[in-house]
Amino acid sequence: MTKEEKFFNALKDIFVGAKVEGESGYINLMRIKSNYYEKKIFPQLQNDIDQALEPFPEFREELFDKLYNFFYRYFSESGSIYFRYTPFHQNVYEKVYTDDRDVILFWKTHMLYYVKTDRLFNNLDVEVDGFKFFFDVSTLQHKKANEKRQIIYELKEVRKDRTIVFNVVYSERGRITKSNDIIKALNKEDIKVTEEILDKAFKVFEKQSEVDYFINKNAKEFLKEQFNLWLYQYVFSGESEWTDKRIKQLQVLKDIAYKIIDFISQFEDELVKIWNKPKFVLNSNYVITLDRIADKDIELIEELIKHKNFEKQQEEWKELGIIDEKFEKNQILENRLDGKQLKKEYQHLPIDTKYFKDLELKILSLFDDLDNSLDGWLIKSENYQALNTILPKFKEKVQTIYIDPPYNTGSDEFIYTDKFQHANWLTMLLNRLTLAKEVLKDSGNICTSINENELYNLKHIMDSIYGSSNYLANFAIKVRHDKRILKGDKDVHEVIEYLLYYRKSTKHTIGKIEKEDSSIEEYIWKVNELKKPNFVIDLGGKKTEIFKPGEFELIQCTPDTKNLKRINIRGSIRQGNSSGRFYVKYLEQNFERSYGCLFKVYGMGNDGLGYRYFYIPSQSSGRNNGDYFQGIPINKKKIKEIPYPNYLDMVNDFNRTGYEGPKYFGSGKKPESFINKLISISNNKQNDLVLDFFLGSGTTTAAAHKLGRRWIGIEMGEHFYSVILPRMKEVLAGYGIHEPCGISKDTNWQGGGFFKYYELEQYEDTLRNVKYDDYDLFNNPYQDIYNQYVFMRDLKMLEALEIDYENNKVNVDLSKLYKNIDIPETLSNLTGKWIKKITSDYVEFEDGEKIDIKNLDYKLIKPLIWW
């Protein structure tokens, strides 16, 4: 293969990406890219190169060799454009050594949007123990985002040659591979296959490549910058003298490289536009308790009871344990002297409007200020797209954010095949945390759970977004698991996790909690007698006698000891907001040595680690032969109204399961009491908004609701419907088979509420719906063909529009794109205006503007369908 052939083959691969079978929006776009490349760009590029090389044909092989070597470094098998094979000596880390940007922020994927991790499944023949299998992925619907989804196998057919054919699909709503049914069906075909053989075949198939999908935020700028650096290095590390001919040859190289970059970047730009496009709201419903309806229209409850779908609603209540078999719907209302009334024991039955769509508008019409009447919003979506879509509506309206993201330990979805797994995880968090800052009030705060695996990296990300001066604290949390959580012989059930706490600005104020704790006035510790005499150290910063005169003296503590006040009975120091490093002067030798922290410290040290021990050096040997001491506290008393962060004790909140009932959740989840404390100390008042965009099992929204806070919960997994939504319905009901659960007893929670839940159009949905036409791309004689944006004339999703020439108007029919679009909520997110009222004809916003939802102005919805 010549260098020219090698280059064009590689260019096709990196331009189109690896071959992927199945159905997805990404594959849709890859096919378009391939078509454009084959029919348009490849012939044009060949012609331009031939013309450019006419003056010096001897440069041809070198040109293609250099082009190949450059582009190969920045393209991945998923088609993503970023640092891939960058030689060490060509790293450009020095570019970020500036006063306002730390070098840690420059990682290999920092210029990207993280989309998902998925497998490049292809059809595959497998033979195991004499049995032939064929795995068909032609109808595989690839993951929309980075949700956890299992591959399952369905027996399709047995071919004449006895090959067993499986359809490969992703599991939905708990579906699994039914191996026993497959074996029975094959037995009927006289194929005696065992479950062990099936498992072997499945494992062989599943070993196909797993890749990370990214979108480069500015591919053109990135690639041109890298090419200029590469060319600069080549020039200054090459010949000492440059002829005019050689300079012209390198100029040809640069011109051709720029043409390729210009054209390739257009496709990456298209992905960026789709990724950041505001998304449609789909499949929305409301959940409301009967008391909220009865307060406004008791007759409407009668309509609900008589509705044809009331039995379905009743069955749901039974499944949730809200009612039992003795329940009868005619018991809901009772006749009194003043008319029909809702019985008290049924006032918090939660109505889901999905069963009563014909009455939904009637229910909503009861409220003159709809959005402000809602307690919360549950959103099923990949969280970046959700945050980006709801940003106009919730910009600077959230008081508290709490998230518990994946910890990148290898036990969750973030399992990477390359050595840059930390970089990928950093990119994922950076994208989302940057958006999250925009929804916070100036007085708001954000708390992020993490373990030691990514604690150090997360701290730097948070510092870069919120500013190191807005870092308030890092707390340790002991999490108890029912099952052993570490591999090997150790029977470990407890782990230490951490909570990073940041404010958005100095306008943030601290809440207070009640806590029995050590004395505020005195911080006297007595060290157990080991090999050294007893000694006393005053952590309050006062002049202190240190056991035997002439041996040790505490001479300095950083940071200010006022931040080091949390002491527990195991002898640990609860830190405020920094390393807590103590310096000890060994007076007998008359020199200073730094030996780390006193006792164990739960918190962030300068290097991001957790535990520290106070080290007592021996008189002669220095660091290696001293003794470790563990302190015990003396002098305790009860303190009330203790200001955060000095007395926030999270350690013992996690010795139980996250939701006090076995139906939904396992051990190690965050309990509602934990969210209670976060809300208490974050100056979050009644009706303030709490946001969790890694909602998990729904603990944040459940606790916030019981505490009288409004909430937003975002989750992309299928458990949105099987776990979170049922949990929130139980919360509204106020009781059920798990009563009392969470903080219900502590808050005297009785039930009641009104919230909305919906799905968002996803990036993959858009890619699948986009219409790209294959026509002559280059028709502007006044513009370089490589810079004519090829997608400007495509339909995209304009099929939702129809020009009415007779009436000189544009008709909008969004049903051509998606079913069940919630137009009012979509417009609310798009415009940033809160909904006041919804009717069948119009939506009215908080500023009084009314929009006709049956005759939409195409200019208004244009950002949703054409970009």
C-alpha positions in Angstrom: 0.0 0.0 0.0 1.4 3.4 -1.0 1.4 6.2 1.5 -1.3 7.9 -0.5 -3.5 4.9 -0.3 -2.8 4.6 3.4 -3.8 8.2 4.0 -7.0 8.1 2.1 -8.0 4.8 3.7 -7.3 6.3 7.1 -9.1 9.5 6.3 -12.2 7.6 5.3 -12.0 5.7 8.6 -11.6 8.7 10.8 -14.1 10.8 8.8 -16.8 8.2 8.9 -15.8 6.4 12.1 -15.8 2.7 12.7 -18.4 0.5 11.1 -21.4 0.2 13.4 -24.5 -1.8 12.7 -27.9 -1.3 14.2 -30.2 1.7 14.4 -29.4 5.0 16.0 -29.3 8.6 15.3 -25.5 8.5 15.4 -25.5 5.8 12.7 -27.9 7.9 10.7 -25.4 10.8 10.6 -22.5 8.5 9.9 -24.2 7.3 6.8 -24.7 10.8 5.7 -21.1 11.7 6.4 -20.0 8.6 4.4 -22.1 9.6 1.5 -20.8 13.1 1.4 -17.2 11.9 1.7 -17.5 9.3 -1.1 -19.5 11.4 -3.6 -18.2 15.0 -2.9 -15.2 15.6 -0.7 -13.0 12.7 -1.8 -13.0 13.5 -5.6 -12.7 17.2 -4.8 -9.8 16.7 -2.4 -8.0 14.4 -4.9 -8.2 17.0 -7.6 -7.0 19.8 -5.3 -4.0 17.8 -4.2 -3.1 16.9 -7.7 -3.1 20.5 -8.8 -1.1 21.7 -5.7 1.6 19.1 -6.4 2.1 19.9 -10.0 5.2 22.1 -9.4 6.9 19.5 -7.1 5.7 15.9 -7.8 8.6 14.5 -5.7 6.8 15.9 -2.6 3.8 13.6 -3.1 4.8 10.7 -0.9 6.1 12.9 1.9 2.9 15.0 1.8 0.6 12.0 2.3 2.9 10.6 5.0 2.8 13.8 7.0 -1.0 14.2 6.6 -1.5 10.7 7.8 0.8 11.1 10.8 -1.0 14.3 11.9 -4.6 13.3 11.5 -4.2 9.9 13.0 -3.4 11.4 16.3 -6.6 13.2 16.9 -9.4 10.8 15.7 -10.9 7.9 17.7 -12.7 4.9 16.5 -16.0 6.5 17.5 -15.3 9.4 15.2 -14.6 11.8 18.1 -11.9 14.4 17.6 -9.5 14.9 20.5 -6.0 13.9 21.8 -5.6 10.3 21.0 -2.1 9.3 20.1 -0.1 12.4 21.1 3.6 11.8 21.6 4.9 13.0 24.9 7.2 15.6 23.5 4.4 17.2 21.6 2.2 17.8 24.7 1.2 21.4 25.1 0.5 21.4 28.8 2.7 24.5 29.2 0.0 26.6 27.4 -2.1 26.7 30.5 0.5 27.8 33.0 -1.2 31.1 33.7 -2.1 33.0 36.9 -5.8 32.2 36.6 -5.8 28.7 35.3 -4.2 25.7 36.9 -2.4 23.0 34.8 -4.6 20.3 36.3 -7.5 21.6 34.2 -5.8 20.6 31.0 -6.7 17.0 30.4 -7.0 15.2 27.1 -10.7 15.5 26.8 -11.3 18.9 28.3 -12.4 20.5 25.1 -15.3 18.0 24.6 -18.8 17.3 25.4 -19.1 13.8 26.9 -22.1 11.9 25.3 -22.0 8.3 26.3 -20.0 5.1 26.5 -21.4 2.4 24.2 -20.2 -0.7 22.3 -19.5 -0.9 18.6 -21.6 -4.0 18.1 -21.4 -5.7 14.7 -23.0 -8.9 13.4 -20.9 -11.8 14.6 -20.5 -15.5 13.9 -19.5 -17.5 17.0 -18.7 -21.2 17.4 -18.7 -22.8 20.8 -18.3 -26.6 21.5 -19.4 -27.5 18.0 -22.4 -25.2 18.0 -22.7 -22.4 15.5 -24.2 -19.1 16.5 -25.0 -15.9 14.6 -25.7 -12.6 16.5 -27.8 -10.2 14.5 -27.6 -6.5 15.5 -29.3 -5.0 12.5 -32.3 -3.9 14.6 -30.4 -3.0 17.7 -31.5 0.4 19.1 -28.3 1.8 20.5 -28.4 3.6 23.9 -29.6 7.2 23.8 -27.3 8.3 26.6 -25.0 6.8 29.2 -27.8 4.9 31.1 -27.0 1.4 32.3 -28.7 -1.1 30.1 -28.1 -4.8 29.7 -27.8 -6.7 26.4 -30.4 -9.4 26.0 -30.8 -12.1 23.4 -33.9 -13.4 21.6 -34.0 -16.5 19.6 -34.8 -15.6 16.0 -34.4 -18.8 14.0 -32.4 -21.9 13.3 -30.9 -21.9 9.8 -30.8 -25.0 7.6 -27.1 -25.5 8.4 -28.1 -25.6 12.1 -26.8 -22.1 12.9 -28.6 -20.6 15.8 -29.5 -17.0 15.1 -30.2 -14.5 17.9 -31.5 -10.9 17.7 -29.6 -8.6 20.0 -31.4 -5.9 21.8 -31.0 -3.7 24.8 -33.2 -4.5 27.8 -36.1 -2.3 28.7 -38.2 -2.3 31.8 -36.5 -5.3 33.4 -36.5 -7.7 30.4 -33.9 -10.4 30.6 -32.6 -13.2 28.4 -34.8 -16.2 28.9 -32.2 -19.0 28.6 -34.5 -21.8 29.7 -37.1 -20.8 27.0 -34.3 -20.7 24.4 -33.1 -24.2 25.4 -36.6 -25.6 25.2 -37.1 -24.1 21.8 -33.8 -25.5 20.5 -34.6 -29.0 22.0 -37.7 -29.0 19.7 -35.2 -28.5 16.8 -33.2 -31.4 18.2 -30.3 -29.1 19.2 -29.1 -30.1 22.7 -27.5 -26.9 23.8 -26.8 -26.2 27.5 -27.0 -23.0 29.5 -23.3 -23.0 29.9 -22.7 -23.1 26.2 -25.1 -20.3 25.7 -23.3 -18.2 28.3 -20.0 -18.8 26.6 -21.4 -17.7 23.2 -22.9 -14.6 24.8 -19.6 -13.6 26.5 -17.7 -14.0 23.2 -20.2 -11.7 21.5 -20.0 -9.1 24.3 -16.2 -8.8 24.0 -16.7 -6.4 21.1 -15.1 -2.9 21.5 -16.5 -0.4 23.9 -15.8 3.3 23.1 -16.5 6.7 24.4 -18.5 9.1 22.3 -17.6 12.8 22.5 -18.3 16.0 20.6 -15.6 18.5 20.2 -16.8 22.0 21.1 -14.8 23.7 18.4 -13.1 21.1 16.2 -11.8 23.6 13.6 -10.0 25.7 16.2 -8.7 22.6 18.0 -7.3 20.9 14.9 -5.8 24.0 13.4 -4.1 24.9 16.6 -2.7 21.4 16.9 -1.5 21.4 13.3 0.2 24.8 13.7 2.0 23.5 16.8 3.0 20.3 15.0 4.3 22.2 11.9 6.1 24.8 14.1 7.9 22.0 15.9 8.8 20.3 12.7 10.2 23.5 11.1 12.4 24.3 14.1 13.6 20.7 14.7 14.3 20.1 11.0 16.8 21.6 8.5 18.8 24.6 9.5 18.3 26.2 6.1 15.1 26.4 4.1 14.9 26.9 0.4 12.1 28.7 -1.3 10.9 25.5 -2.8 10.8 23.7 0.6 8.8 26.5 2.1 6.3 26.3 -0.7 6.0 22.5 -0.2 5.2 23.0 3.4 2.6 25.7 2.5 0.9 23.1 0.2 0.9 20.7 3.2 -0.7 23.3 5.4 -3.3 24.3 2.7 -4.4 20.7 2.2 -4.5 20.0 5.9 -6.7 23.1 6.4 -9.1 22.1 3.7 -9.6 18.7 5.4 -10.0 20.3 8.8 -12.6 22.8 7.4 -14.7 20.1 5.9 -14.5 17.6 8.7 -15.3 20.3 11.3 -18.6 21.0 9.7 -19.9 17.6 10.8 -18.6 18.1 14.3 -20.2 21.6 14.4 -23.6 20.0 13.4 -23.3 17.6 16.3 -22.6 20.5 18.7 -25.7 22.3 17.4 -27.9 19.2 18.0 -26.3 18.5 21.4 -27.1 22.0 22.6 -30.5 22.4 20.9 -33.4 23.0 23.3 -35.4 19.8 23.5 -39.1 19.1 23.2 -41.0 18.1 26.3 -42.7 14.7 25.8 -45.2 12.5 27.6 -46.0 14.8 30.4 -48.4 14.1 33.3 -49.3 15.5 36.7 -49.6 13.9 40.1 -51.9 15.6 42.5 -53.5 14.6 45.8 -57.3 14.7 46.2 -57.2 17.4 48.8 -55.7 19.9 46.4 -58.6 19.2 44.0 -61.3 19.2 46.7 -60.3 22.6 48.0 -61.3 24.0 44.6 -63.9 21.7 43.1 -65.4 18.8 45.0 -67.6 17.9 42.0 -64.4 17.1 40.0 -63.6 14.4 42.4 -66.9 12.7 41.6 -66.0 12.9 37.9 -62.7 11.2 38.6 -64.4 8.4 40.6 -66.9 7.8 37.8 -64.2 7.9 35.1 -63.6 4.7 33.0 -59.9 4.6 34.0 -60.5 5.0 37.7 -60.0 1.2 38.2 -56.5 1.5 36.7 -55.7 4.3 39.2 -57.1 2.2 42.0 -54.9 -0.8 40.9 -51.9 1.4 41.0 -52.7 2.5 44.6 -53.0 -1.2 45.6 -49.6 -2.0 44.0 -48.0 0.9 45.9 -49.6 -0.2 49.2 -51.5 3.0 49.6 -54.9 1.2 49.8 -55.8 -2.4 50.6 -58.4 -4.9 49.2 -61.1 -3.5 51.5 -61.0 -0.1 49.7 -64.1 1.0 47.9 -64.2 4.1 45.8 -67.6 5.1 47.0 -66.0 5.7 50.4 -63.9 8.6 49.2 -66.6 11.2 49.6 -69.2 11.5 52.4 -72.4 13.5 52.7 -72.5 16.1 55.4 -75.0 18.8 56.3 -72.9 21.3 54.3 -72.6 19.1 51.3 -70.3 16.4 50.0 -66.8 16.3 51.6 -63.6 14.4 51.0 -63.0 11.9 53.8 -59.9 12.8 55.8 -58.3 9.3 55.4 -58.4 9.6 51.6 -57.4 13.2 51.2 -53.9 12.3 50.1 -54.6 9.7 47.5 -52.4 10.7 44.5 -54.2 11.1 41.1 -52.0 10.5 38.1 -53.4 12.4 35.1 -52.1 9.8 32.7 -55.3 7.9 33.5 -57.5 10.9 33.1 -56.1 12.8 30.1 -59.5 14.1 29.1 -59.9 15.7 32.6 -56.3 16.9 32.9 -56.9 20.5 31.6 -59.9 20.7 33.9 -57.7 19.9 36.8 -55.0 22.3 35.8 -57.6 25.1 35.2 -58.3 25.0 39.0 -55.0 26.9 39.5 -54.6 30.5 38.5 -50.8 30.3 38.8 -49.9 26.8 37.7 -46.1 26.6 38.0 -46.1 28.3 41.3 -48.7 25.8 42.5 -46.4 22.9 41.7 -44.2 21.3 44.4 -41.8 19.9 41.9 -40.7 18.6 38.5 -39.5 15.0 37.7 -37.6 15.0 34.4 -36.5 11.8 32.6 -33.5 12.8 30.5 -29.8 12.7 30.1 -28.8 15.4 32.6 -26.7 17.7 30.4 -29.6 18.1 27.9 -32.1 18.5 30.7 -30.0 21.2 32.4 -29.4 23.0 29.1 -33.1 22.8 28.2 -34.6 24.0 31.5 -31.9 26.7 32.1 -33.9 29.6 30.7 -36.8 28.7 33.0 -34.8 28.0 36.2 -31.9 30.3 35.7 -30.8 31.7 39.1 -33.8 30.2 40.8 -32.3 27.2 42.7 -31.1 27.6 46.3 -29.5 24.1 46.8 -28.0 21.5 44.5 -27.1 18.1 45.7 -25.7 15.4 43.4 -24.3 11.9 44.0 -22.6 11.2 40.6 -21.0 7.9 39.5 -17.7 7.6 41.4 -15.8 6.1 38.4 -14.7 3.1 40.4 -15.2 0.5 37.7 -18.4 -0.8 39.3 -20.7 1.7 37.5 -21.2 2.7 33.9 -17.8 4.5 33.6 -15.7 1.5 32.5 -13.2 2.7 30.0 -10.8 0.8 27.7 -8.2 3.5 27.5 -5.9 5.0 30.1 -7.7 8.3 30.2 -10.7 7.2 32.3 -10.2 10.0 34.7 -10.2 12.5 31.8 -13.5 11.2 30.5 -15.1 11.3 33.9 -13.8 14.9 34.4 -15.2 15.9 31.1 -18.6 14.5 32.0 -18.7 16.3 35.3 -17.3 19.6 34.0 -20.0 19.8 31.3 -22.8 19.4 33.7 -21.5 21.3 36.7 -20.8 24.3 34.6 -24.5 24.4 33.5 -25.6 23.7 37.1 -23.9 26.9 38.3 -26.2 28.9 36.1 -29.4 27.7 37.8 -28.2 28.6 41.2 -29.2 31.8 43.0 -26.3 34.1 44.1 -27.1 32.9 47.6 -27.2 29.3 46.5 -24.9 26.4 47.2 -23.9 23.0 45.7 -23.0 19.8 47.5 -21.4 16.9 45.7 -20.8 13.4 47.1 -17.7 11.5 46.0 -15.2 8.9 47.2 -11.4 8.9 47.3 -11.2 7.7 43.7 -12.0 11.0 42.2 -12.0 13.3 45.2 -8.8 15.1 44.2 -10.0 15.7 40.6 -13.5 16.8 41.5 -12.0 19.4 44.0 -10.1 21.0 41.1 -13.1 21.0 38.8 -15.3 22.6 41.5 -12.6 25.2 42.2 -12.4 26.0 38.5 -16.1 26.6 38.2 -17.1 28.1 41.6 -13.7 29.5 42.6 -11.5 28.2 45.4 -12.6 31.0 47.7 -16.2 29.6 47.5 -15.1 26.2 48.7 -16.7 25.9 52.2 -15.9 22.4 53.4 -15.3 18.7 52.7 -16.9 16.2 55.1 -16.4 12.6 55.6 -19.4 10.2 55.5 -19.3 6.7 56.8 -21.5 4.5 54.6 -22.6 1.1 55.8 -23.3 -1.6 53.3 -25.2 -4.9 54.1 -22.8 -6.8 51.8 -19.1 -7.0 51.7 -17.9 -4.3 49.3 -14.2 -5.0 48.8 -12.8 -7.9 46.9 -10.3 -10.2 48.7 -10.3 -11.7 52.2 -11.3 -8.5 54.1 -14.9 -8.5 55.3 -15.4 -4.7 54.8 -18.9 -3.3 55.1 -18.1 0.4 55.8 -16.4 2.9 53.5 -15.7 6.6 53.9 -17.2 8.9 51.3 -16.9 12.7 51.1 -19.1 15.7 50.5 -17.7 18.8 48.8 -19.6 21.9 49.7 -19.4 25.1 47.6 -21.3 28.4 47.5 -22.0 30.3 44.3 -21.0 33.7 45.7 -20.3 35.5 49.0 -24.0 36.3 49.2 -24.5 32.8 50.5 -25.3 32.6 54.2 -25.0 29.6 56.6 -27.9 27.8 58.2 -27.9 26.3 61.6 -28.5 22.9 63.2 -28.8 21.6 66.6 -26.2 19.1 67.7 -24.8 17.7 70.9 -21.1 18.3 70.6 -17.8 19.3 72.3 -17.5 22.6 74.1 -17.2 25.7 72.0 -14.9 27.4 74.5 -12.5 24.6 75.1 -10.9 22.0 72.9 -8.8 20.1 75.3 -7.6 16.6 74.3 -5.7 14.1 76.4 -3.6 11.6 74.5 -3.6 8.0 75.7 -0.5 6.9 77.4 1.5 4.7 75.2 5.3 4.8 75.2 5.4 8.6 76.0 4.1 10.4 79.0 0.6 11.9 78.9 0.3 15.3 77.4 -2.4 17.9 76.8 -2.7 20.0 73.6 -5.1 23.0 73.4 -6.6 23.1 69.9 -8.1 26.6 70.6 -4.7 28.2 69.8 -3.9 29.2 73.4 -0.4 28.9 74.8 -0.1 25.3 76.0 2.1 23.3 78.2 3.0 20.1 76.2 3.5 17.2 78.7 7.1 17.2 79.8 8.8 20.6 79.5 11.6 20.6 76.9 10.1 17.9 74.7 7.3 19.1 72.4 5.5 22.4 71.7 2.6 23.1 69.4 3.9 26.2 67.6 1.6 26.7 64.6 -1.6 25.4 63.1 -2.8 26.1 59.6 -5.4 27.1 58.7 -6.8 29.2 61.5 -7.8 26.9 64.4 -11.2 28.4 64.5 -12.1 26.1 61.6 -11.0 23.0 63.5 -13.7 22.5 66.0 -15.6 19.2 65.2 -14.3 16.5 67.5 -15.8 13.1 67.9 -15.2 10.4 70.5 -12.9 8.4 68.2 -10.4 11.1 68.4 -10.8 12.8 65.0 -10.8 16.4 64.0 -13.6 17.6 61.8 -12.1 20.1 59.5 -13.6 23.3 58.2 -12.0 23.9 54.9 -8.4 23.1 54.4 -5.6 20.8 55.2 -5.3 21.1 59.0 -1.5 20.6 59.0 0.2 21.0 62.3 3.8 21.9 62.9 5.7 20.5 65.9 9.0 21.9 67.3 11.2 19.3 68.9 12.7 21.6 71.5 15.4 19.2 72.8 17.0 19.1 69.3 16.1 22.7 68.7 14.8 22.3 65.1 11.4 22.2 63.4 9.8 19.3 61.6 6.4 19.0 59.9 4.7 15.6 60.5 1.2 16.0 59.2 -2.1 16.3 61.1 -2.9 15.7 64.7 -4.9 12.5 65.1 -7.2 11.2 62.4 -8.7 13.8 60.2 -11.9 13.3 58.2 -11.5 15.9 55.5 -9.5 17.2 52.6 -5.8 17.5 53.0 -3.7 19.5 50.6 -3.2 16.4 48.5 -6.9 15.4 48.6 -6.5 12.4 50.8 -8.5 11.6 53.9 -6.9 10.1 57.0 -4.0 11.5 58.9 -2.3 10.6 62.1 -0.3 12.8 64.5 3.2 11.5 64.6 5.5 11.8 67.6 9.1 11.5 66.5 11.6 9.7 68.8 14.4 11.8 70.1 17.1 10.3 67.9 15.7 8.8 64.8 13.4 11.4 63.4 10.5 10.3 61.2 10.5 6.5 61.0 10.7 5.3 64.6 8.1 7.4 66.4 4.8 6.5 67.9 1.2 7.2 66.8 -1.3 8.4 69.3 -5.0 8.4 69.3 -6.8 11.1 71.3 -9.8 10.9 73.5 -11.9 14.0 74.2 -12.5 15.5 77.6 -14.9 18.3 78.6 -18.1 17.8 76.6 -21.4 19.6 76.9 -24.6 20.1 74.9 -24.5 23.0 72.4 -27.6 24.2 70.5 -27.8 26.3 67.3 -24.2 25.5 66.3 -23.3 27.2 63.0 -22.2 25.2 60.0 -19.7 24.0 58.8 -17.9 23.4 62.1 -20.4 21.0 63.6 -21.9 19.1 60.7 -21.7 15.5 61.8 -22.5 13.2 58.9 -20.6 10.2 60.0 -23.4 8.1 61.6 -26.2 8.9 59.2 -25.4 6.0 56.9 -25.7 2.9 59.0 -29.1 2.1 57.4 -30.5 1.7 53.9 -31.2 4.8 51.9 -35.0 4.2 52.0 -36.4 2.6 55.1 -38.1 -0.3 53.3 -36.8 -3.1 51.1 -39.1 -2.6 48.1 -36.9 -0.2 46.1 -33.4 0.3 47.3 -30.3 -1.5 48.6 -27.9 -0.5 51.3 -25.3 2.3 51.0 -27.8 4.8 49.5 -28.1 8.3 50.9 -30.9 8.4 53.5 -33.5 11.1 53.7 -32.0 12.3 57.0 -28.8 13.2 55.2 -30.7 15.4 52.7 -32.5 16.9 55.7 -29.2 18.1 57.1 -28.0 19.5 53.8 -31.1 21.5 53.4 -30.9 22.7 57.0 -27.5 24.1 56.7 -27.8 25.5 53.2 -30.1 28.4 54.2 -32.8 26.7 52.2 -36.2 28.1 53.3 -39.8 26.9 52.8 -40.6 26.7 49.0 -37.0 27.3 48.0 -35.9 25.0 45.1 -33.7 22.0 45.6 -32.1 20.3 42.5 -30.6 16.9 42.0 -29.6 16.0 38.4 -28.2 12.5 39.4 -31.4 11.6 41.1 -30.8 7.9 41.5 -33.5 6.5 43.7 -35.2 9.8 44.4 -34.0 10.4 48.0 -33.4 14.1 47.4 -36.9 14.9 46.0 -38.6 12.7 48.6 -36.8 14.5 51.5 -37.2 17.9 50.0 -41.0 17.4 49.5 -41.4 16.3 53.2 -39.5 19.4 54.3 -41.7 21.8 52.4 -39.2 22.6 49.7 -39.8 22.7 46.0 -37.7 20.4 43.9 -36.4 19.3 40.5 -35.2 15.8 39.9 -33.4 14.6 36.8 -32.7 11.0 36.0 -32.2 9.1 32.7 -32.5 5.4 33.7 -35.5 3.2 33.2 -35.9 3.1 37.0 -37.4 6.6 36.6 -40.7 4.8 36.2 -40.2 1.7 38.3 -38.6 3.4 41.3 -38.6 7.2 41.5 -42.1 7.9 40.3 -43.7 5.3 42.6 -41.7 6.6 45.5 -42.9 10.1 45.0 -46.5 9.0 44.8 -46.0 7.2 48.1 -44.6 10.4 49.5 -47.7 12.3 48.4 -49.9 9.6 49.9 -48.1 10.1 53.2 -48.5 6.4 54.1 -48.2 2.9 52.7 -46.6 -0.4 53.4 -43.3 1.3 54.2 -44.7 3.7 56.7 -42.9 5.3 58.5 -40.2 5.8 55.9 -37.3 8.2 55.7 -37.8 11.4 57.7 -41.6 11.1 57.8 -41.7 10.6 61.6 -39.3 13.4 62.3 -41.2 15.9 60.2 -44.6 14.5 61.1 -45.2 14.1 57.4 -48.9 13.5 56.6 -48.8 13.7 52.8 -50.2 15.9 50.0 -48.7 17.5 47.0 -48.8 18.4 43.3 -45.9 17.7 40.8 -45.3 17.2 37.1 -43.3 14.5 35.4 -42.2 14.3 31.8 -39.6 13.1 29.4 -37.3 15.2 27.2 -36.4 14.7 23.6 -32.8 13.3 23.5 -29.8 13.9 21.4 -30.2 10.5 19.8 -33.9 11.2 19.1 -33.0 14.4 17.2 -30.3 12.5 15.2 -32.9 9.9 14.2 -35.4 12.5 13.1 -33.1 14.8 11.2 -33.5 14.7 7.4 -30.4 15.3 5.4 -30.6 15.5 1.6 -28.0 14.3 -0.9 -27.6 17.1 -3.4 -24.9 19.2 -4.9 -23.2 20.7 -1.9 -21.0 23.3 -3.5 -22.9 25.9 -5.5 -21.6 29.2 -4.1 -18.9 30.5 -6.5 -17.9 33.2 -4.0 -17.0 30.9 -1.1 -14.4 28.2 -0.6 -16.2 24.9 -1.1 -14.7 23.5 2.1 -16.2 26.3 4.1 -19.7 26.2 2.7 -21.7 24.8 5.6 -23.2 21.7 4.0 -26.1 21.4 6.4 -27.5 24.9 5.7 -29.8 23.7 3.0 -30.9 20.5 4.6 -34.4 19.9 5.9 -33.4 18.9 9.4 -36.8 18.8 11.1 -38.6 21.3 8.9 -41.1 18.8 7.9 -43.1 20.1 10.9 -43.7 23.2 8.9 -46.0 23.6 5.9 -46.2 26.8 3.8 -49.7 28.0 3.2 -49.2 30.1 0.1 -52.8 31.0 -0.2 -53.0 32.6 3.2 -49.3 33.7 3.2 -48.5 31.9 6.4 -46.5 28.9 7.8 -48.5 26.2 9.5 -46.8 24.2 12.3 -47.6 20.6 12.9 -45.2 19.2 15.5 -47.0 15.9 15.6 -45.0 15.0 12.5 -41.9 14.9 14.7 -43.1 13.4 18.0 -46.3 12.1 19.6 -47.5 13.7 22.9 -45.5 16.9 22.8 -46.2 19.2 25.8 -46.2 22.5 23.9 -46.8 24.8 27.0 -43.9 23.3 29.0 -41.7 23.2 25.9 -42.4 26.9 25.3 -41.9 27.7 29.0 -38.4 26.1 28.9 -37.6 27.8 25.6 -38.7 31.3 26.7 -37.8 31.1 30.4 -41.3 32.2 31.3 -43.2 30.3 34.0 -46.7 29.0 33.2 -49.6 30.8 34.8 -52.5 29.0 33.1 -53.1 26.3 30.4 -56.2 25.9 28.3 -57.0 23.8 25.3 -56.3 26.8 23.1 -53.5 28.8 24.7 -50.9 29.0 27.4 -50.6 32.1 29.5 -47.3 33.0 31.1 -46.4 34.9 34.2 -45.9 38.2 32.3 -49.5 38.0 30.9 -48.4 36.9 27.4 -50.7 34.4 25.8 -49.6 32.0 23.0 -52.0 30.2 20.8 -50.8 26.6 21.0 -53.0 25.4 18.1 -51.6 28.0 15.7 -47.9 28.3 16.7 -45.7 31.0 15.2 -42.9 29.1 13.4 -40.5 31.8 14.4 -41.1 30.9 18.1 -40.4 27.2 17.7 -37.6 27.5 15.1 -34.8 26.8 17.6 -36.4 23.4 18.3 -36.5 22.2 14.7 -33.9 24.1 12.6 -30.5 25.3 13.7 
